[in-house]
Amino acid sequence: MIPAVMPTYARADLAFVRGEGAYLFTDDGRRFLDFGSGIAVAILGHCHPHLVQAVQAQAARLWHTSNLYHIPEQTRLAERLVANTFADTVFFCNSGAEAVEGSLKVVRKYQHDTGHPERYRVITFANAFHGRTLATISAAGRSKYLKGFEPAVDGFDQVSFRSLNEARTAISDTTAGILVEPIQGEGGIIEAEVEFLQGLRAMADEYGLLLALDEVQTGMGRTGKLFAHEAASVRPDVMAVAKGLAGGFPIGAVLATEKAAQGMTAGTHGSTFGGNPLAMAAANATLDVVLGKGFLDSVVTTGRALRGRLDGLVARHPKVFEGVRGRGLMLGLKCVGSSGDFVERLYRHGLLTVPAADNVVRLLPPLIIGAAEIDEALTKLAQAAGEAV
Ligand SMILES: *Cc1c(COP(=O)(O)O)cnc(C)c1O
């Protein structure tokens, strides 16, 4: 008999009922160190007092009104994102996939409204992940997610990640834009080089295309910058943001320049829940902390410390690990064997991590961790590695 919850996930046999900082507690009282953050979402850890207070206060005041009316908390969040990024304007939705779809709509509408309705195709990259809607599984083009859901949505041309030549060759008279993750997360923590991102920017300018970034996973301080592209000094035209934006409350956002969003006039896009007061309160509170003095610098420092310890771990266990990759607190441990198996082994040691493609174990801890959590994680990783051979 099919379970009441549609069985689309292969879940671990764990259920958490309480969280505090970097720790989660099961119903039977076991404590886990959370180095997954609900897949890069709980960036301030669980039940951060400032977020709890902000959401509780908003919940007692007003939850939802719809976008038929002005939402002051939404205006405030948009203005803060505009003040701190390349963007001039923001559309709010409820998830990463929706933020990517919204970005794709901005790309098409821009070309349509600037005299190029024939330009609708978007160049995307092999091994990408952009979400699970029909358009986003088509954009990523991975058979693992598309199989059984064909035909794919038309309008995407995949080329190899990090190949500027292939991207250039794929440009045609019908190309509207380029969509890329600065670091492929789901794909196994694979970083785009600075030259690759800068090359895509130059190519987009040369051919009149828009550059859309998917920073759903890399954003909100995860890499030590507010957004990962800042490290490459590349300014996108459009960007999808979600996961960490509200510290655990469902949210998505499409950030765009005024030029890119010129066609996004009243009636062109919408969302019932998008930007509702409760989500906005959570996101504004998250931003209070992330934009606080020294916060992003501390992510860089903590990331370096964790990275250094992981390099040591890999050196001591060459039969288990091949290497470490990533940036800030978005790190991947490349395993010799199955990363899924290693993630399961880590459950027994009380450490939560996230598997990714290419046998990589993703370490995506809350950005608030310190030396004690790093020590504890390394002890658990070393114990699991010791058993793995
Ligand atoms: C998680 C993720 C998405 C999809 O986000 P959802 O909220 O699950 O729809 C899209 N792009 C990237 C890079 C992601 O990591």
The ligand as an SDF file (V2000), in Angstrom:
LIG
                    3D

 15 15  0  0  0  0  0  0  0  0999 V2000
   18.2330   23.2670   -4.2320 C   0  0  0  0  0  0  0  0  0  0  0  0
   18.5380   23.9220   -5.5270 C   0  0  0  0  0  0  0  0  0  0  0  0
   17.5170   24.2980   -6.4170 C   0  0  0  0  0  0  0  0  0  0  0  0
   16.0700   23.9580   -6.1800 C   0  0  0  0  0  0  0  0  0  0  0  0
   15.5680   24.5160   -5.0200 O   0  0  0  0  0  0  0  0  0  0  0  0
   14.1400   23.9920   -4.4520 P   0  0  0  0  0  0  0  0  0  0  0  0
   13.8650   24.9320   -3.3370 O   0  0  0  0  0  0  0  0  0  0  0  0
   14.3280   22.5860   -4.0250 O   0  0  0  0  0  0  0  0  0  0  0  0
   13.1640   24.1120   -5.5680 O   0  0  0  0  0  0  0  0  0  0  0  0
   17.8730   24.9650   -7.5650 C   0  0  0  0  0  0  0  0  0  0  0  0
   19.1680   25.2350   -7.8380 N   0  0  0  0  0  0  0  0  0  0  0  0
   20.1600   24.8960   -7.0220 C   0  0  0  0  0  0  0  0  0  0  0  0
   21.5640   25.2430   -7.3670 C   0  0  0  0  0  0  0  0  0  0  0  0
   19.8900   24.2050   -5.8390 C   0  0  0  0  0  0  0  0  0  0  0  0
   20.8870   23.8230   -5.0320 O   0  0  0  0  0  0  0  0  0  0  0  0
  1  2  1  0
  2  3  1  0
  2 14  2  0
  3  4  1  0
  3 10  2  0
  4  5  1  0
  5  6  1  0
  6  7  2  0
  6  8  1  0
  6  9  1  0
 10 11  1  0
 11 12  2  0
 12 13  1  0
 12 14  1  0
 14 15  1  0
M  END
$$$$
